[in-house]
């Protein structure tokens, strides 16, 4: 089932909105003009993950080398700091742990979430 949740003008790049659809809280994130939707329940301890900070992905090709990629695409749970990829819902440190993600469509200026399709 598809649900119109916001106008694109409500979510400028770097912002988010938490909506309730069919008794589920879902966070919609605008990352550089691309929209992501993720369930607002951390699979670690059911914290409100969508209230956490977004961060870049930290990468390293050696002991003294640290870099950053994919700015604001990693969501950090505010309770225990577990990190999840907004694109896939996968936990950064435990790939078996997932947060439910949803497909997002934009029709003209309306953001639509499809609850039947996983992103």
C-alpha positions in Angstrom: 0.0 0.0 0.0 1.3 3.4 -1.0 1.0 6.5 1.3 1.7 10.2 0.5 3.6 11.4 3.5 5.0 14.9 2.7 5.8 17.5 0.1 9.4 17.7 -1.1 9.5 21.3 0.1 9.0 20.1 3.7 12.2 18.0 3.6 15.1 20.0 2.4 18.5 18.2 2.1 19.8 17.1 5.5 16.4 17.0 7.2 14.0 14.3 8.3 10.4 13.8 9.2 8.9 11.0 11.3 5.4 10.0 10.3 2.9 7.4 11.5 1.4 5.0 8.9 -0.8 2.1 9.8 0.4 2.2 13.5 4.1 2.3 12.4 6.5 5.2 12.9 8.7 5.7 9.8 11.4 8.2 9.4 11.8 9.9 6.0 15.3 11.3 5.3 16.5 13.7 2.6 20.1 13.0 1.8 21.4 15.4 -0.9 18.0 15.3 -2.6 17.5 11.5 -2.4 14.8 10.2 0.0 15.0 7.2 2.3 12.4 5.7 4.6 13.2 3.5 7.6 11.2 2.1 10.4 11.7 4.0 13.7 12.6 0.9 15.7 16.2 -0.1 16.3 16.5 -3.9 16.2 19.1 -3.8 19.0 16.9 -2.6 21.8 13.9 -1.0 20.1 15.2 2.5 20.5 13.7 5.4 18.4 16.5 5.1 15.7 15.1 7.9 13.5 15.9 10.4 16.2 19.6 9.6 16.0 22.3 11.5 14.2 23.3 10.8 10.6 26.9 10.4 9.9 29.3 9.5 7.1 30.6 5.9 6.7 34.1 5.7 8.2 36.5 3.7 6.1 40.1 2.6 6.5 42.7 0.9 4.2 45.3 0.6 7.0 46.1 1.3 10.7 46.8 5.0 10.3 44.4 5.7 7.5 40.8 7.0 8.1 38.5 8.3 5.5 34.8 9.2 5.2 32.4 8.3 2.5 28.6 8.6 1.9 28.0 11.7 4.0 24.8 11.5 6.1 23.9 8.0 4.9 24.6 6.2 8.2 22.1 6.5 11.0 23.2 6.2 14.6 20.7 5.0 17.2 20.5 7.6 20.0 20.3 4.9 22.7 23.4 2.7 22.2 25.1 4.2 19.1 24.5 1.2 16.8 24.9 2.4 13.2 22.7 1.5 10.2 22.9 2.2 6.5 19.9 4.3 5.4 20.0 2.7 1.9 19.8 -1.0 3.0 18.9 -0.9 6.7 21.9 -3.1 7.5 23.8 -2.7 10.7 27.4 -1.5 9.9 29.0 -3.8 12.5 26.6 -6.8 12.2 25.3 -7.3 8.7 22.7 -9.8 9.9 20.9 -7.1 11.9 18.4 -5.1 9.8 16.1 -2.1 10.2 13.1 -2.3 7.9 13.4 0.1 5.0 10.7 1.1 2.5 10.7 2.2 -1.2 10.3 5.9 -1.6 8.8 7.5 -4.8 8.5 11.2 -5.6 5.5 12.1 -7.8 5.8 15.7 -8.8 6.3 17.3 -5.4 4.8 14.5 -3.2 6.9 12.0 -1.3 5.2 8.5 -1.4 6.2 5.5 0.7 5.3 2.0 -0.4 4.8 -0.2 2.7 4.7 -3.4 0.5 8.1 -2.9 -1.1 11.4 -3.1 0.8 14.0 -0.7 -0.5 
